[in-house]
Amino acid sequence: MTRIGKQRLAWALLLSLGWATLLAGTAGAAPADLGLKARLIWGTDEPKPEGKNLQDLEPALREKLRKVFKWKNYFKVSEHPITLARHQPTHVRLSHKCEIEVSYADDATIEVKLFGEGKHTGTVHKSAEALRKGQLAIIAGDDKEKYGDAWFVVISANTP
C-alpha cells in the first residue's frame, strides 16, 4: 500500500470512529433534567373562603383553566418545584390527601401518577417537549366535600 493510500485509510478510520462516537452519543441520548412545577388548585364559583390558606392563582394560568373548565375562581392550595431526572421518580406531597409521583415514562414522555389518600387514582402522560413549550399536564376531579367544586393537579415547566 502506498503512503497516500495509508493516509487515506487512516483518515477514513478516524472519520468513521468520529461518526460512530457521535452517533452513539445521540442515538440513545438520555433526557435532560427537566424543571417542573406541580400545583394543587381548587376550582369553585364561590369567593375565597375566609381563614383558609389559599392563594390567588396567577392570571395567565387562571385564564388557561377558564378557557377549558367552568369555574369562575381558581385558588392555589400548594405549589412545589420538581427537578426530574432520568430513572429517578420524584414524589411530591401536595396536601395531606394528595400525592404525585413524576417520572420519565420514556426519553420523551413524562408520567404523572396521582395518589389520593394513599391510593393510586390516575395517571397522565405528557410530552416533555410539549411541557417545555408551555402546555400543561392536568389531572382533575370532583371535590368530595363541596358539591360543584373541583380540584386540579397541574404540572407545567418551571420557567423563570
N, C-alpha and C positions, 0 to 999 in steps of 0.2 A: 504494500500500500504506500502511495506517495505521501510526502509531507502534507500537501494540500488536502488529500483525502483524509488523513488522520485528523487534521484541524477541523474539517467539516464534520467528521464523526464526533469529535469532542464537543463541538458546538451543538450538534443535534442532540447528543446525550444531555448536555446541560439544559438546553431548552425543554426537552421532554421532562426532565426532573423538575424544572421550574413549573411547568404546566401541571404536572402531577401533584406537586405540593400545593399549588394554588387551588386546584380543583378539590383536593382532599380537605382543604381548609374551608371551602364554601359549600360543598355538596351537602354535608350533614351539619351545617352550621347550627350551633345551639342558639336558642332565642336569647336575646339580650335581656338583662334585668329590666323590669317594667315597673315604673312608678304608677300606682293606682290610688284611688281614694274610694273608700266604702262609706256610704251614708245610710242610716236608718231614718226614714222620713214618714211622717204621719200626714195623711190627706183627710180633710174634713171641710164641710161647708160652714162650720161654726168658727167664731173668732178664737184666738189663742186663749186657752183657759188660764185663769189666774193661779199662781202658785206652782205651775208646772215648769220644769226646767227645759223648755223648748226654745229653739232659736228660729228666727225668720230664715227662710231659705233664700239663697242668693237669687236675684231676679232672673238671670239667664236660665238657670235650672228650673225655677218655678214656671217660667213660660214654656219650656220644653214639655214639662209634665202636663200643663194645662191644655196643650195642643192635642194630647192623646187621651188624658183622663178627665173625669167630670168634676172633680172637686175644685172649689174656689181657693182654698187655703192649703198650703203645704208647709209643715214645720219640721225642722231638723231635730231629731231626737239625739243622734250621736254621729260622729264622723271620725274615721280612722285612716291614716295613711298606710299604704301597703307597698313594700318593695318585693316584687315577685321574681324569684329566681328559679331557674330550671331544676327540676327534681326536688323542690323544696316547697311543699304545700304550706300555705300560710293560714293560720287560724286566727279569726278576729271575733271577739265578743262585742256585739253591737248593743245589746241590752241583757238584762237578766234572763230573758226568754229567747233571745235571738243571737245565733252564732253562724258564721260562714267559714267555709274552707275554700280558699282560692288557690288554683294551681294551673300549670300548663297541661292541657289535655294532649297536645302535640306541639310541634315547633311554632305553629301559627295560631293556636286556639287557646283561649282562656276558659277554664271551667270554674263555675261558682256553685258550690253546694250549700244549701240553706238548711240549718237545723233549728227547729222551733221546739223549745222546751226539751232539748236533748235528742229529738227525733229528726231524722233526715226527712225533709218535706218537699224538696225540689232541687233541680239542677238546671242551670242555664249555661250555654256555650256562646262565646263571642270571639270574633276575630280580634287578635291583638292589634292588628293594623287599623281596624275599624275604631277601636278604643283610642288609639293614638290620634285618629282623625276627628275625634270629638263625639263619636257615638257612645251610647250608654248600654250597659247590661242591667236589666231590671227584673227583679222578682217581686211580685206583689200579692197581697191577699186581703181578705176582709178582716176588720178589727173585731175580735171576738167579744170585746167589752162594750163597744158602742156601735149599734146598728147604723149602717150607712157610711161609716168611716172606713179607711183603709190604711195599710202600712206598705211601705216600699223599701226594698233594699236596692240601692242604686250604686253601681260600680262605674267609675269613669277614670280616665287618665288623670294623673295628678300633675296638672300643668301649673307652673308658677304664676 
